[in-house]
């Protein structure tokens, strides 16, 4: 699963930044390509300010990040 690999790589590169976060995956249909995309989601964040701070830190590392409400399922890490 691509999202599981992405989490492993990201977490290994930035363990302090992602400490205590749990990876989840959200599946979304891309209307332009008619394909299902996997989006890596991390939690828990209880407020928008904390989420924005994480996204800002990830953005500085050139890691795309967009705050969102979680609507997916648990990611099976193997």
JOCORZI-V71838 format. One record per pair of residues at least 6 apart in sequence whose ideal C-beta (glycine too) atoms are under 6 Angstrom apart, sorted by the first residue. I is the first residue (numbers start at 0). GAP is how many residues later the second one is. Records with the same first field share a line. If there is no record, write none. Layout:
BEGIN
I: GAP / GAP
END
This chain:
BEGIN
1: 36
2: 22 / 35 / 37 / 72
3: 71 / 73
5: 34
6: 16 / 33
10: 7
16: 40
20: 21
21: 21
22: 19 / 52
23: 17 / 48 / 50 / 51
24: 13 / 47 / 50
25: 13 / 15 / 45 / 46
26: 9
27: 9
28: 7
29: 7
40: 29 / 31
44: 6
50: 16
54: 10 / 12
57: 7
58: 6
END
